[in-house]
Amino acid sequence: MTKTLQRAVRRIAALPARDQDEFARWMIEELADEARWDHALRRSQSRLGRMARAALADHKGGRTRRLDPDRL
């Protein structure tokens, strides 16, 4: 365990039990969300690549226009 993580754990351990549990539930959910995003991005790499190539081809073919944030 890194020193930074050790410091964080000490601070969390000093919290009331209810707050420790709340923090633990939040951290577990955050880690699960991160894992889901990683999995989704790994699964979609080939599709994202195809979409990027299509977008570049559209741009090179003059089928795009400059983004105007005021018109979104």
N, CA, C and O atoms as a GROMACS GRO file, in nm:
protein
  288
    1MET      N    1   0.086  -0.117   0.000
    1MET     CA    2   0.000   0.000   0.000
    1MET      C    3   0.090   0.123   0.000
    1MET      O    4   0.190   0.128   0.072
    2THR      N    5   0.054   0.221  -0.080
    2THR     CA    6   0.136   0.343  -0.087
    2THR      C    7   0.117   0.427   0.040
    2THR      O    8   0.020   0.410   0.114
    3LYS      N    9   0.210   0.516   0.061
    3LYS     CA   10   0.200   0.604   0.178
    3LYS      C   11   0.078   0.695   0.170
    3LYS      O   12   0.013   0.723   0.270
    4THR      N   13   0.049   0.740   0.050
    4THR     CA   14  -0.068   0.826   0.032
    4THR      C   15  -0.196   0.751   0.067
    4THR      O   16  -0.283   0.805   0.136
    5LEU      N   17  -0.207   0.629   0.021
    5LEU     CA   18  -0.325   0.548   0.053
    5LEU      C   19  -0.330   0.518   0.202
    5LEU      O   20  -0.438   0.518   0.262
    6GLN      N   21  -0.215   0.492   0.264
    6GLN     CA   22  -0.212   0.469   0.408
    6GLN      C   23  -0.265   0.590   0.484
    6GLN      O   24  -0.341   0.576   0.579
    7ARG      N   25  -0.224   0.711   0.441
    7ARG     CA   26  -0.274   0.834   0.506
    7ARG      C   27  -0.425   0.845   0.490
    7ARG      O   28  -0.496   0.880   0.585
    8ALA      N   29  -0.474   0.815   0.370
    8ALA     CA   30  -0.618   0.823   0.346
    8ALA      C   31  -0.693   0.724   0.434
    8ALA      O   32  -0.796   0.759   0.492
    9VAL      N   33  -0.643   0.602   0.445
    9VAL     CA   34  -0.708   0.500   0.526
    9VAL      C   35  -0.710   0.541   0.673
    9VAL      O   36  -0.809   0.520   0.743
   10ARG      N   37  -0.601   0.600   0.720
   10ARG     CA   38  -0.598   0.648   0.860
   10ARG      C   39  -0.705   0.754   0.883
   10ARG      O   40  -0.774   0.752   0.985
   11ARG      N   41  -0.719   0.845   0.788
   11ARG     CA   42  -0.821   0.950   0.802
   11ARG      C   43  -0.962   0.892   0.797
   11ARG      O   44  -1.049   0.933   0.873
   12ILE      N   45  -0.983   0.797   0.709
   12ILE     CA   46  -1.114   0.732   0.701
   12ILE      C   47  -1.143   0.656   0.829
   12ILE      O   48  -1.255   0.658   0.880
   13ALA      N   49  -1.043   0.588   0.882
   13ALA     CA   50  -1.060   0.510   1.005
   13ALA      C   51  -1.097   0.599   1.124
   13ALA      O   52  -1.157   0.552   1.220
   14ALA      N   53  -1.062   0.726   1.117
   14ALA     CA   54  -1.093   0.818   1.226
   14ALA      C   55  -1.238   0.868   1.221
   14ALA      O   56  -1.286   0.930   1.316
   15LEU      N   57  -1.307   0.840   1.112
   15LEU     CA   58  -1.446   0.883   1.098
   15LEU      C   59  -1.537   0.792   1.181
   15LEU      O   60  -1.500   0.680   1.215
   16PRO      N   61  -1.656   0.842   1.212
   16PRO     CA   62  -1.754   0.753   1.277
   16PRO      C   63  -1.787   0.634   1.185
   16PRO      O   64  -1.775   0.644   1.063
   17ALA      N   65  -1.827   0.524   1.245
   17ALA     CA   66  -1.853   0.400   1.170
   17ALA      C   67  -1.951   0.423   1.055
   17ALA      O   68  -1.932   0.371   0.946
   18ARG      N   69  -2.056   0.501   1.080
   18ARG     CA   70  -2.156   0.528   0.976
   18ARG      C   71  -2.090   0.595   0.855
   18ARG      O   72  -2.118   0.559   0.740
   19ASP      N   73  -2.003   0.694   0.880
   19ASP     CA   74  -1.934   0.763   0.771
   19ASP      C   75  -1.834   0.673   0.701
   19ASP      O   76  -1.816   0.683   0.579
   20GLN      N   77  -1.769   0.585   0.776
   20GLN     CA   78  -1.677   0.490   0.714
   20GLN      C   79  -1.753   0.400   0.616
   20GLN      O   80  -1.708   0.377   0.504
   21ASP      N   81  -1.869   0.351   0.661
   21ASP     CA   82  -1.949   0.264   0.573
   21ASP      C   83  -1.996   0.340   0.449
   21ASP      O   84  -1.995   0.287   0.338
   22GLU      N   85  -2.038   0.463   0.469
   22GLU     CA   86  -2.083   0.544   0.356
   22GLU      C   87  -1.969   0.565   0.256
   22GLU      O   88  -1.988   0.552   0.135
   23PHE      N   89  -1.851   0.597   0.308
   23PHE     CA   90  -1.735   0.615   0.221
   23PHE      C   91  -1.703   0.484   0.149
   23PHE      O   92  -1.677   0.485   0.028
   24ALA      N   93  -1.706   0.373   0.220
   24ALA     CA   94  -1.673   0.243   0.159
   24ALA      C   95  -1.772   0.209   0.048
   24ALA      O   96  -1.731   0.162  -0.058
   25ARG      N   97  -1.901   0.232   0.072
   25ARG     CA   98  -2.000   0.204  -0.033
   25ARG      C   99  -1.975   0.291  -0.156
   25ARG      O  100  -1.984   0.245  -0.270
   26TRP      N  101  -1.943   0.419  -0.132
   26TRP     CA  102  -1.915   0.511  -0.242
   26TRP      C  103  -1.793   0.464  -0.321
   26TRP      O  104  -1.795   0.461  -0.444
   27MET      N  105  -1.686   0.427  -0.250
   27MET     CA  106  -1.563   0.385  -0.317
   27MET      C  107  -1.585   0.257  -0.396
   27MET      O  108  -1.536   0.244  -0.508
   28ILE      N  109  -1.658   0.163  -0.341
   28ILE     CA  110  -1.686   0.038  -0.412
   28ILE      C  111  -1.765   0.066  -0.541
   28ILE      O  112  -1.736   0.009  -0.646
   29GLU      N  113  -1.864   0.155  -0.531
   29GLU     CA  114  -1.943   0.190  -0.650
   29GLU      C  115  -1.856   0.261  -0.754
   29GLU      O  116  -1.869   0.235  -0.874
   30GLU      N  117  -1.769   0.351  -0.710
   30GLU     CA  118  -1.680   0.421  -0.803
   30GLU      C  119  -1.589   0.322  -0.876
   30GLU      O  120  -1.570   0.333  -0.997
   31LEU      N  121  -1.533   0.227  -0.803
   31LEU     CA  122  -1.446   0.128  -0.866
   31LEU      C  123  -1.524   0.041  -0.965
   31LEU      O  124  -1.473   0.006  -1.071
   32ALA      N  125  -1.647   0.006  -0.929
   32ALA     CA  126  -1.730  -0.073  -1.021
   32ALA      C  127  -1.763   0.008  -1.146
   32ALA      O  128  -1.759  -0.045  -1.256
   33ASP      N  129  -1.795   0.136  -1.129
   33ASP     CA  130  -1.823   0.221  -1.245
   33ASP      C  131  -1.702   0.230  -1.336
   33ASP      O  132  -1.714   0.222  -1.459
   34GLU      N  133  -1.585   0.246  -1.277
   34GLU     CA  134  -1.461   0.255  -1.356
   34GLU      C  135  -1.440   0.127  -1.436
   34GLU      O  136  -1.402   0.131  -1.552
   35ALA      N  137  -1.464   0.014  -1.372
   35ALA     CA  138  -1.448  -0.115  -1.440
   35ALA      C  139  -1.547  -0.127  -1.556
   35ALA      O  140  -1.512  -0.177  -1.663
   36ARG      N  141  -1.671  -0.081  -1.534
   36ARG     CA  142  -1.770  -0.087  -1.642
   36ARG      C  143  -1.728   0.001  -1.760
   36ARG      O  144  -1.739  -0.041  -1.875
   37TRP      N  145  -1.680   0.122  -1.732
   37TRP     CA  146  -1.634   0.211  -1.840
   37TRP      C  147  -1.516   0.148  -1.914
   37TRP      O  148  -1.514   0.148  -2.037
   38ASP      N  149  -1.420   0.094  -1.841
   38ASP     CA  150  -1.305   0.030  -1.905
   38ASP      C  151  -1.350  -0.083  -1.997
   38ASP      O  152  -1.303  -0.095  -2.110
   39HIS      N  153  -1.442  -0.164  -1.949
   39HIS     CA  154  -1.492  -0.276  -2.029
   39HIS      C  155  -1.565  -0.225  -2.154
   39HIS      O  156  -1.544  -0.276  -2.264
   40ALA      N  157  -1.649  -0.124  -2.137
   40ALA     CA  158  -1.724  -0.069  -2.251
   40ALA      C  159  -1.630  -0.010  -2.355
   40ALA      O  160  -1.650  -0.029  -2.475
   41LEU      N  161  -1.528   0.061  -2.311
   41LEU     CA  162  -1.433   0.121  -2.406
   41LEU      C  163  -1.350   0.015  -2.477
   41LEU      O  164  -1.323   0.027  -2.596
   42ARG      N  165  -1.310  -0.089  -2.405
   42ARG     CA  166  -1.234  -0.197  -2.470
   42ARG      C  167  -1.319  -0.265  -2.577
   42ARG      O  168  -1.270  -0.298  -2.685
   43ARG      N  169  -1.448  -0.286  -2.547
   43ARG     CA  170  -1.538  -0.352  -2.641
   43ARG      C  171  -1.564  -0.269  -2.765
   43ARG      O  172  -1.592  -0.323  -2.872
   44SER      N  173  -1.556  -0.137  -2.752
   44SER     CA  174  -1.597  -0.050  -2.862
   44SER      C  175  -1.481   0.007  -2.944
   44SER      O  176  -1.504   0.092  -3.030
   45GLN      N  177  -1.359  -0.036  -2.920
   45GLN     CA  178  -1.244   0.022  -2.990
   45GLN      C  179  -1.255   0.011  -3.141
   45GLN      O  180  -1.228   0.108  -3.211
   46SER      N  181  -1.294  -0.105  -3.192
   46SER     CA  182  -1.302  -0.119  -3.338
   46SER      C  183  -1.412  -0.030  -3.395
   46SER      O  184  -1.395   0.030  -3.501
   47ARG      N  185  -1.525  -0.022  -3.326
   47ARG     CA  186  -1.634   0.064  -3.372
   47ARG      C  187  -1.592   0.211  -3.367
   47ARG      O  188  -1.620   0.286  -3.461
   48LEU      N  189  -1.526   0.251  -3.260
   48LEU     CA  190  -1.479   0.390  -3.251
   48LEU      C  191  -1.380   0.422  -3.362
   48LEU      O  192  -1.381   0.532  -3.417
   49GLY      N  193  -1.294   0.326  -3.393
   49GLY     CA  194  -1.198   0.345  -3.502
   49GLY      C  195  -1.267   0.365  -3.635
   49GLY      O  196  -1.229   0.452  -3.713
   50ARG      N  197  -1.368   0.284  -3.662
   50ARG     CA  198  -1.444   0.299  -3.787
   50ARG      C  199  -1.514   0.434  -3.792
   50ARG      O  200  -1.515   0.500  -3.896
   51MET      N  201  -1.572   0.476  -3.681
   51MET     CA  202  -1.640   0.605  -3.677
   51MET      C  203  -1.541   0.720  -3.699
   51MET      O  204  -1.573   0.817  -3.767
   52ALA      N  205  -1.422   0.709  -3.640
   52ALA     CA  206  -1.321   0.814  -3.657
   52ALA      C  207  -1.276   0.821  -3.802
   52ALA      O  208  -1.263   0.930  -3.858
   53ARG      N  209  -1.253   0.705  -3.865
   53ARG     CA  210  -1.213   0.706  -4.006
   53ARG      C  211  -1.322   0.765  -4.094
   53ARG      O  212  -1.294   0.840  -4.187
   54ALA      N  213  -1.448   0.732  -4.064
   54ALA     CA  214  -1.560   0.787  -4.142
   54ALA      C  215  -1.569   0.938  -4.124
   54ALA      O  216  -1.594   1.011  -4.220
   55ALA      N  217  -1.548   0.986  -4.002
   55ALA     CA  218  -1.554   1.130  -3.976
   55ALA      C  219  -1.441   1.202  -4.049
   55ALA      O  220  -1.463   1.309  -4.106
   56LEU      N  221  -1.322   1.144  -4.048
   56LEU     CA  222  -1.211   1.205  -4.122
   56LEU      C  223  -1.238   1.207  -4.271
   56LEU      O  224  -1.208   1.305  -4.339
   57ALA      N  225  -1.295   1.099  -4.323
   57ALA     CA  226  -1.327   1.094  -4.466
   57ALA      C  227  -1.432   1.201  -4.500
   57ALA      O  228  -1.422   1.267  -4.604
   58ASP      N  229  -1.532   1.218  -4.414
   58ASP     CA  230  -1.632   1.322  -4.436
   58ASP      C  231  -1.567   1.460  -4.436
   58ASP      O  232  -1.598   1.545  -4.520
   59HIS      N  233  -1.476   1.482  -4.342
   59HIS     CA  234  -1.409   1.612  -4.334
   59HIS      C  235  -1.324   1.637  -4.460
   59HIS      O  236  -1.330   1.745  -4.519
   60LYS      N  237  -1.246   1.538  -4.498
   60LYS     CA  238  -1.162   1.552  -4.617
   60LYS      C  239  -1.247   1.568  -4.742
   60LYS      O  240  -1.204   1.632  -4.838
   61GLY      N  241  -1.366   1.511  -4.742
   61GLY     CA  242  -1.455   1.520  -4.858
   61GLY      C  243  -1.541   1.645  -4.857
   61GLY      O  244  -1.628   1.661  -4.942
   62GLY      N  245  -1.518   1.735  -4.762
   62GLY     CA  246  -1.590   1.860  -4.758
   62GLY      C  247  -1.734   1.848  -4.708
   62GLY      O  248  -1.816   1.936  -4.733
   63ARG      N  249  -1.764   1.740  -4.638
   63ARG     CA  250  -1.900   1.718  -4.591
   63ARG      C  251  -1.919   1.756  -4.443
   63ARG      O  252  -2.013   1.711  -4.378
   64THR      N  253  -1.829   1.839  -4.391
   64THR     CA  254  -1.840   1.887  -4.253
   64THR      C  255  -1.836   2.039  -4.252
   64THR      O  256  -1.801   2.103  -4.351
   65ARG      N  257  -1.873   2.096  -4.139
   65ARG     CA  258  -1.862   2.241  -4.126
   65ARG      C  259  -1.807   2.272  -3.987
   65ARG      O  260  -1.816   2.191  -3.895
   66ARG      N  261  -1.751   2.389  -3.974
   66ARG     CA  262  -1.691   2.432  -3.848
   66ARG      C  263  -1.798   2.440  -3.739
   66ARG      O  264  -1.909   2.488  -3.763
   67LEU      N  265  -1.765   2.393  -3.622
   67LEU     CA  266  -1.857   2.395  -3.509
   67LEU      C  267  -1.868   2.536  -3.453
   67LEU      O  268  -1.768   2.599  -3.423
   68ASP      N  269  -1.991   2.584  -3.440
   68ASP     CA  270  -2.017   2.714  -3.379
   68ASP      C  271  -2.089   2.689  -3.247
   68ASP      O  272  -2.208   2.659  -3.246
   69PRO      N  273  -2.018   2.702  -3.134
   69PRO     CA  274  -2.080   2.673  -3.004
   69PRO      C  275  -2.204   2.758  -2.976
   69PRO      O  276  -2.293   2.716  -2.902
   70ASP      N  277  -2.212   2.876  -3.036
   70ASP     CA  278  -2.327   2.961  -3.013
   70ASP      C  279  -2.454   2.908  -3.083
   70ASP      O  280  -2.564   2.954  -3.054
   71ARG      N  281  -2.436   2.815  -3.173
   71ARG     CA  282  -2.551   2.762  -3.247
   71ARG      C  283  -2.589   2.620  -3.204
   71ARG      O  284  -2.664   2.552  -3.273
   72LEU      N  285  -2.536   2.577  -3.093
   72LEU     CA  286  -2.569   2.442  -3.043
   72LEU      C  287  -2.705   2.441  -2.977
   72LEU      O  288  -2.749   2.336  -2.929
   0.00000   0.00000   0.00000
